[in-house]
Amino acid sequence: MRKEEGVITTRVNAGTITASPKVAAPTVAAPKVEAAPAAPAARSEAALRAESAAAVRARLAATPGVARIPKDRLEAYVVPHFLSEEECEGLMRLIDAGKVPSGLLAPTADPEFRTSESCNLSPADPLVGGLEARLNKLMGIEPQFGETVQGQRYAVGQQFKPHHDFFHTTEAYWKEQQTRGGQRTWTVMAFLNKPDAGGQTAFPKAGLKITPAPAHLLIWNNLDVNGELNDFSLHQGMPVEAGVKYVLTKWYRERPWNGFTGAGLAYY
């Protein structure tokens, strides 16, 4: 017997019998299994906050009369003459009627830390409700994300020492605030008058100081461009040296604030 490439040959006496070539068994390819697409990674809360802030930023940039303050580490804006003189006077009357000593979420051993008077203003009042609607429209934020507007009054010597509007997640209050809308994002402050002296709103780490101007808004982002807490948003209400200062403050949350009732009757 002689083997050749692919052929078996057998010699019998004088003749030769050649067998059929070997036929390899057909190769059957295994079915191709497509890998299931990977589930998209869940975005972090910070990423969602950053995305939301980008929409607000674009809206403010496109709104006539809104000016961004040129600071690298703090995102802040001013809006001149947002309110009328009549609105300012009416809001100051509401603050005078409802003011009580201002409180704090976290206790402090410093009795001079926050010495102003304040009150929550119900949007059931047409003046307040109209202002709330205009602020929400300016910011492009749905009303359920906003806390109740708070009015504040500072007499001579009264102040609010340096603090953040965002919530410190190591504080005891954070567990409750997580369930009530989560982190604070934007702050909108309206100056209703100008005291005779003092009373500036200062951001010591950002190197910014704003003198109250009647009817003007000051807006700032309490977070950085990545949606993380921005330490440069540290600010203070400096002591009033002469006269009285009136301001309004509205805070927005990352999720719907569960103190929101539509009528603004639930406060904290």
Residue pairs with C-beta under 8 A, 6 or more apart in sequence:
1 8
1 9
1 10
1 11
2 9
2 11
3 9
6 21
6 22
7 18
7 19
7 21
7 22
8 18
8 19
8 22
9 16
9 17
9 18
9 19
10 16
10 17
10 18
10 19
43 51
44 227
45 182
45 183
45 227
45 254
46 223
46 226
46 227
46 228
47 226
47 227
48 227
48 254
49 183
49 185
49 223
49 227
49 254
50 223
50 225
50 226
50 227
51 227
52 185
52 254
53 75
53 185
53 186
53 221
53 223
53 225
53 227
55 140
56 139
56 140
56 141
56 186
56 221
57 75
57 221
59 138
59 139
59 140
60 66
60 68
60 77
60 138
60 139
60 219
61 68
63 138
65 79
65 80
65 81
66 77
66 78
66 79
66 138
67 77
67 78
67 79
67 80
68 75
68 76
68 77
69 76
69 77
69 78
69 208
71 203
71 206
71 207
71 208
73 205
73 206
73 230
73 232
74 203
74 206
74 208
74 220
74 221
74 230
74 232
74 233
75 220
75 221
75 225
76 203
76 206
76 208
76 218
76 219
76 220
76 221
77 217
77 218
77 219
77 220
78 210
78 216
78 217
78 218
78 219
79 138
79 216
79 217
79 219
80 213
80 215
80 216
81 215
81 216
82 134
82 138
82 190
82 215
82 216
82 217
83 91
83 131
83 190
83 192
83 214
83 215
84 215
85 214
85 215
87 127
87 131
87 215
88 192
88 193
88 214
88 215
88 246
90 127
91 121
91 127
91 128
91 131
91 151
91 190
91 192
91 246
91 248
92 192
92 193
92 246
94 119
94 121
94 125
94 127
94 128
94 151
95 118
95 119
95 121
95 151
95 152
95 153
95 192
95 246
96 153
98 119
98 120
98 121
98 151
99 117
99 118
99 119
99 151
99 153
100 117
100 118
100 119
101 117
102 114
102 115
102 116
102 117
102 118
102 152
102 160
103 114
103 118
104 113
104 114
105 167
105 171
105 173
105 177
106 168
106 171
106 172
106 173
110 161
112 159
112 161
113 160
113 161
113 163
114 159
114 160
114 161
114 163
115 157
115 158
115 159
115 160
116 152
116 153
116 154
116 158
116 159
116 160
116 237
117 152
117 153
117 154
117 155
117 158
118 150
118 151
118 152
118 153
119 150
119 151
120 148
120 149
120 150
120 151
120 267
121 128
121 148
121 149
121 150
121 151
121 248
121 264
122 128
122 148
122 263
122 264
122 265
123 129
123 132
123 148
123 149
123 263
123 264
124 263
124 264
124 265
128 149
128 264
129 264
131 149
131 190
131 248
132 143
132 146
132 149
132 250
132 264
133 143
135 146
135 149
135 188
135 250
136 142
136 143
136 146
138 188
138 217
139 186
139 188
139 219
139 252
141 186
141 252
142 256
143 260
144 256
144 257
144 260
145 181
145 252
145 253
145 254
145 255
145 256
145 257
146 250
146 251
146 252
146 253
146 257
146 260
147 181
147 250
147 251
147 252
147 253
147 257
147 259
147 260
148 259
148 264
148 266
148 267
149 248
149 249
149 250
150 248
150 249
150 250
151 246
151 247
151 248
152 237
152 246
152 247
152 248
152 249
153 244
153 245
153 246
154 160
154 195
154 199
154 237
154 239
154 240
154 244
154 245
154 246
154 247
155 240
155 244
156 239
156 240
156 241
156 242
156 243
156 244
157 239
157 240
158 239
158 240
159 236
159 237
159 238
159 239
159 240
160 236
160 237
161 236
162 204
162 234
162 235
162 236
163 234
163 235
163 236
164 222
164 229
164 231
164 233
164 234
164 235
165 184
165 187
165 222
165 233
165 235
165 251
166 183
166 184
166 222
166 223
166 229
166 230
166 233
167 173
167 174
167 177
167 183
167 184
168 174
177 183
179 258
180 253
180 257
180 258
180 259
180 268
181 253
181 254
181 255
181 256
181 257
181 258
181 259
182 253
182 254
182 255
183 223
183 229
183 253
183 254
184 222
184 251
184 252
184 253
184 254
185 221
185 222
185 223
185 252
185 253
185 254
186 219
186 220
186 221
186 222
186 251
186 252
187 219
187 220
187 222
187 249
187 250
187 251
187 252
188 217
188 218
188 219
188 249
188 250
188 251
188 252
189 201
189 217
189 218
189 219
189 247
189 248
189 249
189 250
190 215
190 216
190 217
190 247
190 248
190 249
191 212
191 213
191 214
191 215
191 216
191 217
191 218
191 245
191 246
191 247
192 214
192 215
192 246
192 247
192 248
193 212
193 214
193 244
193 245
193 246
194 211
194 212
194 213
194 214
194 243
194 245
195 212
195 240
195 241
195 242
195 243
195 244
195 245
196 241
196 242
196 243
197 240
197 241
197 242
197 243
198 238
198 239
198 240
198 241
198 242
199 212
199 237
199 238
199 239
199 240
199 241
199 243
199 245
200 209
200 210
200 211
200 212
200 238
201 209
201 210
201 212
201 218
201 235
201 236
201 237
201 238
202 208
202 209
202 210
202 235
202 236
202 238
203 209
203 220
203 232
203 233
203 234
203 235
204 234
204 235
204 236
205 231
205 232
205 234
206 232
206 233
206 234
209 238
210 218
212 245
212 247
220 233
220 235
221 230
221 233
222 229
222 230
222 233
223 229
223 230
223 233
224 230
224 232
237 245
237 247
259 266
259 267
259 268
260 266
